[in-house]
Amino acid sequence: MTKEEWKQIREQLEEVSPEIVLFDGLEDAFLGVCRRFNQEPIAIYDYYRCIEIRMKDGGTYEDASEFHEFNTMGAWVGDHTPAFLVTLDQEPLSQVKAERPRILERAKTIRKAMGSRLHNPGQMIDLLIRELENEENTAPTVPFQAKTLVAFTTDSEKREYPVGTQVSVIEGLPLDAKDPEAYIVEVTIPDATLIGGFRFDTAELKIADIERVQ
């Protein structure tokens, strides 16, 4: 929300009730006004969005939640004290989104240690968020081992591989890709001329084209 947009909202609130209490810094969590029978209107905020905003100051989800409970919700200022809307079943998704920056930093460390074996840790987190938003999405989090249910051709060497080929699923496609329900898989190719004895190639396969193996 821009400063100009918030200024316009403040002006509208003045017309509703000049005594409405607002919390500084939580503008992006503001939902509107709650009207109650025979009582003055009060501002209402998104509870979990407030926690996400508090996390921008540093700390974990638990730290921000505790701060919000004691310093914001616990700040009683009379009958005009704002209310907080708690949406049922929203907490797990809110926590993942709020923790994303810290998890991403950890994932970058893992990526550095694994090298090319882990291409985009941010996509792993985005897939997890999408799974929580849509329970029907059963896509597992990468990386994992799988076998193919279809024949396929690799991207670089254009080699053909049969059904049942063992692959490493290393990356999910970006959520804005043409087919986000697909994965980048890595094929291990024996090569005695290389240190380690293997080289690698990749291919793009749909979720329905692979089967996870232990």
N, C-alpha and C positions, 0 to 999 in steps of 0.2 A: 504494500500500500504506500503510495506517495504522500509527501507532506501536504500537497494540495488536496488530495482525496480525503485525508484525515481532517484537514481544516474544514472541508465542506460538511463532513459528518458531525464535527463539533458544533457547527452552526445549526445543524438540524436538531441536535440534542438540546441545544439551548432553548429551542422553541418547544420541545417536548417537556423539559423540566430543567430549569437552570441549576437545580441542586443535585443533578446526577453526578455520581462520583466515578472517575475513570482512573485506571492505573497507567502510569507512565511506562513506556517501553513495551507494552503489550498490545499495541495498536493492531498488529496483524492477527491477533487472536480474538479481536472484538467481533461479536456476532450481531448485536443489536440491542434492543430494549425489551425487558420483561415487564409486562403489565399484570398487576394483581388486583383483585377486587378490593376496593376501598383503601388502597395503599398507593404510595407514590411509585412511579416506574423506576426500575433500576437497570444498570448496564449488565449485560451478560457476556461472558467470555467462554471460549473453547478451552476446557481444562487441559487437554493433552497438548494442544497447540501452545499454551502458555509454558509448559514444561520444555517443549522443543526450543522455544525462544530463550528460556533461561539457560539452556545448554550451550548457547553461543558464547556465554561468558566463561566456558571451560567446565570441566568436571564431567561426571557420568550422569546417566539417566537418573540413578538413585539420588545423587547429590542435588540435581535440579528439582526433582520431585519433592525432596525433603525441604529445600529452600522455599519452594512454592507453597507448600502446605503451611509452613510456620510464618513466613514473612509476607505472603500475599493473601492467602485464604484466611490466615489468622489475624489479619489487620482489620478488625471490626471498627467501622467508623459511623455506626448508627444505622438508622433505617434505610439509608441510601447506599449501604455497602453492596458492591456488585456481587452477582451470582456466577457460578461456573457450571457450564453444561458438560456432563460426563456422558459420552455416547457409549452404549453397551458394546462390548467386544472390540473396542477401538484400541485398548492399551497395547496389545502385542505389536500391532502395526505401527503405532505411534512410537513405541520404544525402538523398533528397528530403524525407523526413519531418523529418529533423534540421535541414535548411536552411530549412524552411518559415517560421519567424519572420522570418529575414533577407530571404527572397524576398518575403514579404508586405509588409514595410516598403518595399521597392523598388517593388512593384506599386502600393502606395498613392500613391507619388510620381508614378508614371505615370498613375494614375487622376486625380489632381489636375490634371495637365497636360491630360488628354484630356476632362475633365468627364464628361458623361453618356454619352459614347461607350464608357466602360468602367464597368460597373455594380458588379461584385463581383469584385475580383481574387482573393480567397480561393478562390472557386469554381474559378478556372482551375487553381490549385495542387491543389485536391482532385481535380479531374478527372485531372490528371497522375498523382497517387498511385494513383487507382483503375485507370488504364490499366496501371500497372506491376504492380498486384496481380492483374489479370485480363488476360492477353495477348489474349483473344478480344475485348476491348473496343477497337474501332478508332475511337472518337470523337476527332476532332481537337481541339486546344486552341484556344479562342477568344482574340481575335476573328479572323474570316476572312470572305471574300466567297463567296457561293453563289448558285445559282439554284434555284427551287422546282420540285419534280417533281409537285406537286399544286396545285389552286386553294385559296385560303385567304381568311379574313376577318380584318382587323386588330382589335385589342382596343378602341381608343378610338373611332375614327371608323366602325367597322363597314363599312369599304369592302372590296369583293371584288377579289381579284387573281387573274389566270390562271396556269396552268402556265408556267414559264420566267421568272417575275418575278425580277429581280436584288435580292438582299437582303444586308444586313450581319448576320452572326451575331455577336451581342455578348455573349451570356451563356448559360452552361449552368445548368440548374435545380439547386437544392440536392440533395445526395446522398440526403436523406431525403424528397424530394418524391414525389408519387404516381407520377410518371413521370420518373425522373432521366435517362433516355435521351432527353431533349428539349432544345431550345434556344429562347431568346428571340431572335427576328430583328427587325431594324429595317428599315423601308421608308422610302425617301427620296421625298418628295412635293414637286414643284415648287410654289412659292408666291411670286409676285412681290411680295406685300404685306409679306414679311418680309425683314429684313436677311440677306443670304446667299442668298436666293431659294429656300429649302427649309424644309419642316417635316417632322417625323418621326412615325411611328406604329410600334407593335410587334405581334407575333403570336407564338404558341407553336407550334412545329413539331417533329415527331419527326425523329430523325436520318435515317430512311429517306425523309423527305419533301424533303430538300435534297441538292444536289450541289455540292461545293466547286469553285470556279473560281479561276483564277490572277488 
